[in-house]
Amino acid sequence: MPTSDLIGYIAACLTTLSFLPQALHTFRTRDVRGISLGMYTLFTSGVALWLVYGLLLAAWPIVVANAVTLVLALAILVMKLRYR
């Protein structure tokens, strides 16, 4: 594996794992009062675009990280809309 891919996968793991505590807390409590709808909408859109970018470049570290983060972000965004 090229060093650039290794660095990409490590970065992907760290950034995705840093998002996990917020996602787990939101799933457990269903408390979305502290989450900004505008911010999460922009964030989720940005993650989706990063995923498309990674796919276009066939940059698998970007694809993997953003696919996982997109699923989590979409779930939180749906909860924000549902449990206002």
PDB file as gemmi writes it, atoms N, CA and C in Angstrom:
CRYST1    1.000    1.000    1.000  90.00  90.00  90.00 P 1                      
ATOM      1  N   MET A   1       0.850  -1.175   0.000  1.00  0.00           N  
ATOM      2  CA  MET A   1       0.000   0.000   0.000  1.00  0.00           C  
ATOM      3  C   MET A   1       0.896   1.238   0.000  1.00  0.00           C  
ATOM      4  N   PRO A   2       0.615   2.174  -0.889  1.00  0.00           N  
ATOM      5  CA  PRO A   2       1.412   3.406  -0.920  1.00  0.00           C  
ATOM      6  C   PRO A   2       1.268   4.200   0.380  1.00  0.00           C  
ATOM      7  N   THR A   3       2.318   4.898   0.735  1.00  0.00           N  
ATOM      8  CA  THR A   3       2.315   5.700   1.960  1.00  0.00           C  
ATOM      9  C   THR A   3       1.177   6.716   1.956  1.00  0.00           C  
ATOM     10  N   SER A   4       0.882   7.299   0.804  1.00  0.00           N  
ATOM     11  CA  SER A   4      -0.199   8.288   0.737  1.00  0.00           C  
ATOM     12  C   SER A   4      -1.544   7.658   1.092  1.00  0.00           C  
ATOM     13  N   ASP A   5      -1.794   6.430   0.653  1.00  0.00           N  
ATOM     14  CA  ASP A   5      -3.037   5.747   1.019  1.00  0.00           C  
ATOM     15  C   ASP A   5      -3.068   5.424   2.509  1.00  0.00           C  
ATOM     16  N   LEU A   6      -1.935   4.987   3.050  1.00  0.00           N  
ATOM     17  CA  LEU A   6      -1.859   4.689   4.477  1.00  0.00           C  
ATOM     18  C   LEU A   6      -2.188   5.932   5.298  1.00  0.00           C  
ATOM     19  N   ILE A   7      -1.592   7.058   4.945  1.00  0.00           N  
ATOM     20  CA  ILE A   7      -1.872   8.320   5.638  1.00  0.00           C  
ATOM     21  C   ILE A   7      -3.356   8.674   5.483  1.00  0.00           C  
ATOM     22  N   GLY A   8      -3.902   8.475   4.300  1.00  0.00           N  
ATOM     23  CA  GLY A   8      -5.313   8.746   4.061  1.00  0.00           C  
ATOM     24  C   GLY A   8      -6.224   7.889   4.919  1.00  0.00           C  
ATOM     25  N   TYR A   9      -5.926   6.611   5.033  1.00  0.00           N  
ATOM     26  CA  TYR A   9      -6.753   5.727   5.855  1.00  0.00           C  
ATOM     27  C   TYR A   9      -6.649   6.075   7.334  1.00  0.00           C  
ATOM     28  N   ILE A  10      -5.464   6.428   7.796  1.00  0.00           N  
ATOM     29  CA  ILE A  10      -5.305   6.835   9.195  1.00  0.00           C  
ATOM     30  C   ILE A  10      -6.105   8.112   9.454  1.00  0.00           C  
ATOM     31  N   ALA A  11      -5.989   9.085   8.565  1.00  0.00           N  
ATOM     32  CA  ALA A  11      -6.747  10.326   8.702  1.00  0.00           C  
ATOM     33  C   ALA A  11      -8.247  10.040   8.668  1.00  0.00           C  
ATOM     34  N   ALA A  12      -8.664   9.164   7.772  1.00  0.00           N  
ATOM     35  CA  ALA A  12     -10.076   8.809   7.660  1.00  0.00           C  
ATOM     36  C   ALA A  12     -10.592   8.182   8.950  1.00  0.00           C  
ATOM     37  N   CYS A  13      -9.819   7.290   9.515  1.00  0.00           N  
ATOM     38  CA  CYS A  13     -10.216   6.648  10.774  1.00  0.00           C  
ATOM     39  C   CYS A  13     -10.338   7.663  11.898  1.00  0.00           C  
ATOM     40  N   LEU A  14      -9.357   8.538  12.004  1.00  0.00           N  
ATOM     41  CA  LEU A  14      -9.375   9.526  13.083  1.00  0.00           C  
ATOM     42  C   LEU A  14     -10.556  10.487  12.955  1.00  0.00           C  
ATOM     43  N   THR A  15     -10.799  11.017  11.783  1.00  0.00           N  
ATOM     44  CA  THR A  15     -11.888  11.980  11.633  1.00  0.00           C  
ATOM     45  C   THR A  15     -13.256  11.316  11.773  1.00  0.00           C  
ATOM     46  N   THR A  16     -13.399  10.107  11.264  1.00  0.00           N  
ATOM     47  CA  THR A  16     -14.669   9.410  11.396  1.00  0.00           C  
ATOM     48  C   THR A  16     -14.904   8.997  12.839  1.00  0.00           C  
ATOM     49  N   LEU A  17     -13.876   8.497  13.503  1.00  0.00           N  
ATOM     50  CA  LEU A  17     -14.012   8.118  14.910  1.00  0.00           C  
ATOM     51  C   LEU A  17     -14.315   9.321  15.800  1.00  0.00           C  
ATOM     52  N   SER A  18     -13.799  10.494  15.449  1.00  0.00           N  
ATOM     53  CA  SER A  18     -14.080  11.683  16.258  1.00  0.00           C  
ATOM     54  C   SER A  18     -15.555  12.072  16.171  1.00  0.00           C  
ATOM     55  N   PHE A  19     -16.227  11.693  15.105  1.00  0.00           N  
ATOM     56  CA  PHE A  19     -17.641  11.987  14.904  1.00  0.00           C  
ATOM     57  C   PHE A  19     -18.531  10.986  15.648  1.00  0.00           C  
ATOM     58  N   LEU A  20     -18.020   9.814  15.916  1.00  0.00           N  
ATOM     59  CA  LEU A  20     -18.804   8.727  16.490  1.00  0.00           C  
ATOM     60  C   LEU A  20     -19.416   9.037  17.860  1.00  0.00           C  
ATOM     61  N   PRO A  21     -18.706   9.651  18.808  1.00  0.00           N  
ATOM     62  CA  PRO A  21     -19.337   9.927  20.110  1.00  0.00           C  
ATOM     63  C   PRO A  21     -20.600  10.795  19.996  1.00  0.00           C  
ATOM     64  N   GLN A  22     -20.571  11.818  19.157  1.00  0.00           N  
ATOM     65  CA  GLN A  22     -21.759  12.661  18.973  1.00  0.00           C  
ATOM     66  C   GLN A  22     -22.902  11.850  18.377  1.00  0.00           C  
ATOM     67  N   ALA A  23     -22.590  11.035  17.397  1.00  0.00           N  
ATOM     68  CA  ALA A  23     -23.625  10.220  16.761  1.00  0.00           C  
ATOM     69  C   ALA A  23     -24.230   9.232  17.762  1.00  0.00           C  
ATOM     70  N   LEU A  24     -23.395   8.537  18.518  1.00  0.00           N  
ATOM     71  CA  LEU A  24     -23.897   7.574  19.502  1.00  0.00           C  
ATOM     72  C   LEU A  24     -24.742   8.263  20.569  1.00  0.00           C  
ATOM     73  N   HIS A  25     -24.303   9.413  21.048  1.00  0.00           N  
ATOM     74  CA  HIS A  25     -25.064  10.172  22.046  1.00  0.00           C  
ATOM     75  C   HIS A  25     -26.441  10.549  21.492  1.00  0.00           C  
ATOM     76  N   THR A  26     -26.468  11.003  20.264  1.00  0.00           N  
ATOM     77  CA  THR A  26     -27.726  11.410  19.645  1.00  0.00           C  
ATOM     78  C   THR A  26     -28.640  10.205  19.442  1.00  0.00           C  
ATOM     79  N   PHE A  27     -28.092   9.075  19.015  1.00  0.00           N  
ATOM     80  CA  PHE A  27     -28.901   7.870  18.828  1.00  0.00           C  
ATOM     81  C   PHE A  27     -29.498   7.396  20.154  1.00  0.00           C  
ATOM     82  N   ARG A  28     -28.695   7.438  21.210  1.00  0.00           N  
ATOM     83  CA  ARG A  28     -29.151   6.943  22.514  1.00  0.00           C  
ATOM     84  C   ARG A  28     -30.205   7.838  23.137  1.00  0.00           C  
ATOM     85  N   THR A  29     -29.974   9.133  23.107  1.00  0.00           N  
ATOM     86  CA  THR A  29     -30.839  10.073  23.833  1.00  0.00           C  
ATOM     87  C   THR A  29     -31.962  10.650  22.989  1.00  0.00           C  
ATOM     88  N   ARG A  30     -31.815  10.636  21.678  1.00  0.00           N  
ATOM     89  CA  ARG A  30     -32.757  11.287  20.763  1.00  0.00           C  
ATOM     90  C   ARG A  30     -32.859  12.786  21.052  1.00  0.00           C  
ATOM     91  N   ASP A  31     -31.871  13.307  21.767  1.00  0.00           N  
ATOM     92  CA  ASP A  31     -31.833  14.734  22.105  1.00  0.00           C  
ATOM     93  C   ASP A  31     -31.098  15.486  21.008  1.00  0.00           C  
ATOM     94  N   VAL A  32     -31.830  16.263  20.249  1.00  0.00           N  
ATOM     95  CA  VAL A  32     -31.250  17.002  19.127  1.00  0.00           C  
ATOM     96  C   VAL A  32     -31.361  18.509  19.328  1.00  0.00           C  
ATOM     97  N   ARG A  33     -31.721  18.932  20.553  1.00  0.00           N  
ATOM     98  CA  ARG A  33     -31.888  20.367  20.820  1.00  0.00           C  
ATOM     99  C   ARG A  33     -30.615  21.158  20.583  1.00  0.00           C  
ATOM    100  N   GLY A  34     -29.474  20.583  20.870  1.00  0.00           N  
ATOM    101  CA  GLY A  34     -28.211  21.295  20.727  1.00  0.00           C  
ATOM    102  C   GLY A  34     -27.614  21.238  19.325  1.00  0.00           C  
ATOM    103  N   ILE A  35     -28.326  20.643  18.401  1.00  0.00           N  
ATOM    104  CA  ILE A  35     -27.813  20.480  17.044  1.00  0.00           C  
ATOM    105  C   ILE A  35     -28.479  21.495  16.128  1.00  0.00           C  
ATOM    106  N   SER A  36     -27.673  22.221  15.413  1.00  0.00           N  
ATOM    107  CA  SER A  36     -28.167  23.229  14.477  1.00  0.00           C  
ATOM    108  C   SER A  36     -28.578  22.561  13.168  1.00  0.00           C  
ATOM    109  N   LEU A  37     -29.831  22.765  12.773  1.00  0.00           N  
ATOM    110  CA  LEU A  37     -30.322  22.190  11.521  1.00  0.00           C  
ATOM    111  C   LEU A  37     -29.537  22.728  10.326  1.00  0.00           C  
ATOM    112  N   GLY A  38     -29.269  24.019  10.312  1.00  0.00           N  
ATOM    113  CA  GLY A  38     -28.511  24.611   9.212  1.00  0.00           C  
ATOM    114  C   GLY A  38     -27.110  24.046   9.114  1.00  0.00           C  
ATOM    115  N   MET A  39     -26.446  23.938  10.266  1.00  0.00           N  
ATOM    116  CA  MET A  39     -25.073  23.419  10.277  1.00  0.00           C  
ATOM    117  C   MET A  39     -25.045  21.970   9.808  1.00  0.00           C  
ATOM    118  N   TYR A  40     -25.973  21.143  10.306  1.00  0.00           N  
ATOM    119  CA  TYR A  40     -25.969  19.733   9.922  1.00  0.00           C  
ATOM    120  C   TYR A  40     -26.358  19.534   8.467  1.00  0.00           C  
ATOM    121  N   THR A  41     -27.228  20.393   7.955  1.00  0.00           N  
ATOM    122  CA  THR A  41     -27.578  20.319   6.544  1.00  0.00           C  
ATOM    123  C   THR A  41     -26.353  20.626   5.681  1.00  0.00           C  
ATOM    124  N   LEU A  42     -25.639  21.684   6.028  1.00  0.00           N  
ATOM    125  CA  LEU A  42     -24.419  22.029   5.285  1.00  0.00           C  
ATOM    126  C   LEU A  42     -23.349  20.956   5.443  1.00  0.00           C  
ATOM    127  N   PHE A  43     -23.167  20.477   6.665  1.00  0.00           N  
ATOM    128  CA  PHE A  43     -22.164  19.455   6.929  1.00  0.00           C  
ATOM    129  C   PHE A  43     -22.450  18.189   6.123  1.00  0.00           C  
ATOM    130  N   THR A  44     -23.702  17.728   6.152  1.00  0.00           N  
ATOM    131  CA  THR A  44     -24.072  16.515   5.434  1.00  0.00           C  
ATOM    132  C   THR A  44     -23.895  16.695   3.931  1.00  0.00           C  
ATOM    133  N   SER A  45     -24.254  17.856   3.431  1.00  0.00           N  
ATOM    134  CA  SER A  45     -24.054  18.145   2.006  1.00  0.00           C  
ATOM    135  C   SER A  45     -22.578  18.133   1.649  1.00  0.00           C  
ATOM    136  N   GLY A  46     -21.751  18.724   2.505  1.00  0.00           N  
ATOM    137  CA  GLY A  46     -20.306  18.729   2.268  1.00  0.00           C  
ATOM    138  C   GLY A  46     -19.712  17.333   2.272  1.00  0.00           C  
ATOM    139  N   VAL A  47     -20.150  16.501   3.208  1.00  0.00           N  
ATOM    140  CA  VAL A  47     -19.665  15.120   3.268  1.00  0.00           C  
ATOM    141  C   VAL A  47     -20.078  14.358   2.010  1.00  0.00           C  
ATOM    142  N   ALA A  48     -21.309  14.582   1.552  1.00  0.00           N  
ATOM    143  CA  ALA A  48     -21.765  13.922   0.322  1.00  0.00           C  
ATOM    144  C   ALA A  48     -20.901  14.341  -0.873  1.00  0.00           C  
ATOM    145  N   LEU A  49     -20.563  15.622  -0.937  1.00  0.00           N  
ATOM    146  CA  LEU A  49     -19.710  16.089  -2.039  1.00  0.00           C  
ATOM    147  C   LEU A  49     -18.295  15.527  -1.930  1.00  0.00           C  
ATOM    148  N   TRP A  50     -17.761  15.416  -0.712  1.00  0.00           N  
ATOM    149  CA  TRP A  50     -16.449  14.785  -0.537  1.00  0.00           C  
ATOM    150  C   TRP A  50     -16.489  13.332  -1.007  1.00  0.00           C  
ATOM    151  N   LEU A  51     -17.604  12.651  -0.729  1.00  0.00           N  
ATOM    152  CA  LEU A  51     -17.755  11.270  -1.180  1.00  0.00           C  
ATOM    153  C   LEU A  51     -17.739  11.197  -2.709  1.00  0.00           C  
ATOM    154  N   VAL A  52     -18.477  12.077  -3.349  1.00  0.00           N  
ATOM    155  CA  VAL A  52     -18.486  12.108  -4.821  1.00  0.00           C  
ATOM    156  C   VAL A  52     -17.086  12.416  -5.349  1.00  0.00           C  
ATOM    157  N   TYR A  53     -16.420  13.373  -4.735  1.00  0.00           N  
ATOM    158  CA  TYR A  53     -15.054  13.738  -5.131  1.00  0.00           C  
ATOM    159  C   TYR A  53     -14.127  12.522  -5.023  1.00  0.00           C  
ATOM    160  N   GLY A  54     -14.211  11.818  -3.901  1.00  0.00           N  
ATOM    161  CA  GLY A  54     -13.388  10.627  -3.727  1.00  0.00           C  
ATOM    162  C   GLY A  54     -13.682   9.565  -4.760  1.00  0.00           C  
ATOM    163  N   LEU A  55     -14.958   9.388  -5.087  1.00  0.00           N  
ATOM    164  CA  LEU A  55     -15.324   8.414  -6.121  1.00  0.00           C  
ATOM    165  C   LEU A  55     -14.772   8.812  -7.481  1.00  0.00           C  
ATOM    166  N   LEU A  56     -14.871  10.103  -7.804  1.00  0.00           N  
ATOM    167  CA  LEU A  56     -14.357  10.568  -9.095  1.00  0.00           C  
ATOM    168  C   LEU A  56     -12.850  10.366  -9.224  1.00  0.00           C  
ATOM    169  N   LEU A  57     -12.151  10.507  -8.104  1.00  0.00           N  
ATOM    170  CA  LEU A  57     -10.693  10.324  -8.111  1.00  0.00           C  
ATOM    171  C   LEU A  57     -10.281   8.878  -7.831  1.00  0.00           C  
ATOM    172  N   ALA A  58     -11.247   8.049  -7.474  1.00  0.00           N  
ATOM    173  CA  ALA A  58     -10.963   6.680  -7.021  1.00  0.00           C  
ATOM    174  C   ALA A  58      -9.990   6.710  -5.843  1.00  0.00           C  
ATOM    175  N   ALA A  59     -10.206   7.682  -4.958  1.00  0.00           N  
ATOM    176  CA  ALA A  59      -9.388   7.843  -3.747  1.00  0.00           C  
ATOM    177  C   ALA A  59     -10.117   7.137  -2.603  1.00  0.00           C  
ATOM    178  N   TRP A  60      -9.799   5.870  -2.415  1.00  0.00           N  
ATOM    179  CA  TRP A  60     -10.561   5.034  -1.504  1.00  0.00           C  
ATOM    180  C   TRP A  60     -10.529   5.479  -0.063  1.00  0.00           C  
ATOM    181  N   PRO A  61      -9.456   6.043   0.467  1.00  0.00           N  
ATOM    182  CA  PRO A  61      -9.531   6.554   1.842  1.00  0.00           C  
ATOM    183  C   PRO A  61     -10.608   7.647   1.990  1.00  0.00           C  
ATOM    184  N   ILE A  62     -10.723   8.504   0.993  1.00  0.00           N  
ATOM    185  CA  ILE A  62     -11.745   9.561   1.025  1.00  0.00           C  
ATOM    186  C   ILE A  62     -13.134   8.939   0.895  1.00  0.00           C  
ATOM    187  N   VAL A  63     -13.275   7.966   0.035  1.00  0.00           N  
ATOM    188  CA  VAL A  63     -14.570   7.316  -0.172  1.00  0.00           C  
ATOM    189  C   VAL A  63     -15.035   6.615   1.103  1.00  0.00           C  
ATOM    190  N   VAL A  64     -14.167   5.815   1.698  1.00  0.00           N  
ATOM    191  CA  VAL A  64     -14.544   5.043   2.885  1.00  0.00           C  
ATOM    192  C   VAL A  64     -14.925   5.972   4.037  1.00  0.00           C  
ATOM    193  N   ALA A  65     -14.088   6.938   4.317  1.00  0.00           N  
ATOM    194  CA  ALA A  65     -14.348   7.838   5.441  1.00  0.00           C  
ATOM    195  C   ALA A  65     -15.646   8.603   5.251  1.00  0.00           C  
ATOM    196  N   ASN A  66     -15.854   9.118   4.070  1.00  0.00           N  
ATOM    197  CA  ASN A  66     -17.039   9.939   3.848  1.00  0.00           C  
ATOM    198  C   ASN A  66     -18.304   9.104   3.698  1.00  0.00           C  
ATOM    199  N   ALA A  67     -18.193   7.879   3.256  1.00  0.00           N  
ATOM    200  CA  ALA A  67     -19.377   7.008   3.201  1.00  0.00           C  
ATOM    201  C   ALA A  67     -19.878   6.713   4.613  1.00  0.00           C  
ATOM    202  N   VAL A  68     -18.967   6.363   5.507  1.00  0.00           N  
ATOM    203  CA  VAL A  68     -19.352   6.086   6.900  1.00  0.00           C  
ATOM    204  C   VAL A  68     -19.896   7.351   7.564  1.00  0.00           C  
ATOM    205  N   THR A  69     -19.193   8.463   7.405  1.00  0.00           N  
ATOM    206  CA  THR A  69     -19.628   9.713   8.022  1.00  0.00           C  
ATOM    207  C   THR A  69     -20.963  10.168   7.453  1.00  0.00           C  
ATOM    208  N   LEU A  70     -21.178   9.978   6.164  1.00  0.00           N  
ATOM    209  CA  LEU A  70     -22.447  10.381   5.545  1.00  0.00           C  
ATOM    210  C   LEU A  70     -23.614   9.607   6.144  1.00  0.00           C  
ATOM    211  N   VAL A  71     -23.445   8.318   6.350  1.00  0.00           N  
ATOM    212  CA  VAL A  71     -24.517   7.516   6.955  1.00  0.00           C  
ATOM    213  C   VAL A  71     -24.848   8.053   8.344  1.00  0.00           C  
ATOM    214  N   LEU A  72     -23.822   8.315   9.150  1.00  0.00           N  
ATOM    215  CA  LEU A  72     -24.048   8.831  10.505  1.00  0.00           C  
ATOM    216  C   LEU A  72     -24.673  10.225  10.473  1.00  0.00           C  
ATOM    217  N   ALA A  73     -24.150  11.086   9.623  1.00  0.00           N  
ATOM    218  CA  ALA A  73     -24.661  12.455   9.541  1.00  0.00           C  
ATOM    219  C   ALA A  73     -26.107  12.478   9.047  1.00  0.00           C  
ATOM    220  N   LEU A  74     -26.431  11.647   8.063  1.00  0.00           N  
ATOM    221  CA  LEU A  74     -27.810  11.579   7.580  1.00  0.00           C  
ATOM    222  C   LEU A  74     -28.756  11.088   8.673  1.00  0.00           C  
ATOM    223  N   ALA A  75     -28.310  10.119   9.443  1.00  0.00           N  
ATOM    224  CA  ALA A  75     -29.141   9.607  10.535  1.00  0.00           C  
ATOM    225  C   ALA A  75     -29.418  10.709  11.555  1.00  0.00           C  
ATOM    226  N   ILE A  76     -28.409  11.472  11.904  1.00  0.00           N  
ATOM    227  CA  ILE A  76     -28.590  12.570  12.859  1.00  0.00           C  
ATOM    228  C   ILE A  76     -29.484  13.650  12.258  1.00  0.00           C  
ATOM    229  N   LEU A  77     -29.281  13.962  10.997  1.00  0.00           N  
ATOM    230  CA  LEU A  77     -30.104  14.969  10.328  1.00  0.00           C  
ATOM    231  C   LEU A  77     -31.571  14.537  10.298  1.00  0.00           C  
ATOM    232  N   VAL A  78     -31.825  13.272  10.020  1.00  0.00           N  
ATOM    233  CA  VAL A  78     -33.199  12.757  10.028  1.00  0.00           C  
ATOM    234  C   VAL A  78     -33.789  12.865  11.425  1.00  0.00           C  
ATOM    235  N   MET A  79     -32.999  12.525  12.446  1.00  0.00           N  
ATOM    236  CA  MET A  79     -33.494  12.649  13.823  1.00  0.00           C  
ATOM    237  C   MET A  79     -33.787  14.098  14.177  1.00  0.00           C  
ATOM    238  N   LYS A  80     -32.952  15.001  13.712  1.00  0.00           N  
ATOM    239  CA  LYS A  80     -33.174  16.422  13.965  1.00  0.00           C  
ATOM    240  C   LYS A  80     -34.510  16.856  13.361  1.00  0.00           C  
ATOM    241  N   LEU A  81     -34.790  16.406  12.169  1.00  0.00           N  
ATOM    242  CA  LEU A  81     -36.054  16.760  11.524  1.00  0.00           C  
ATOM    243  C   LEU A  81     -37.242  16.085  12.191  1.00  0.00           C  
ATOM    244  N   ARG A  82     -37.039  14.872  12.660  1.00  0.00           N  
ATOM    245  CA  ARG A  82     -38.145  14.093  13.253  1.00  0.00           C  
ATOM    246  C   ARG A  82     -38.431  14.461  14.701  1.00  0.00           C  
ATOM    247  N   TYR A  83     -37.388  14.709  15.499  1.00  0.00           N  
ATOM    248  CA  TYR A  83     -37.561  14.925  16.942  1.00  0.00           C  
ATOM    249  C   TYR A  83     -37.404  16.374  17.354  1.00  0.00           C  
ATOM    250  N   ARG A  84     -37.686  17.313  16.484  1.00  0.00           N  
ATOM    251  CA  ARG A  84     -37.512  18.731  16.821  1.00  0.00           C  
ATOM    252  C   ARG A  84     -38.097  19.030  18.168  1.00  0.00           C  
TER     253      ARG A  84                                                      
END                                                                             
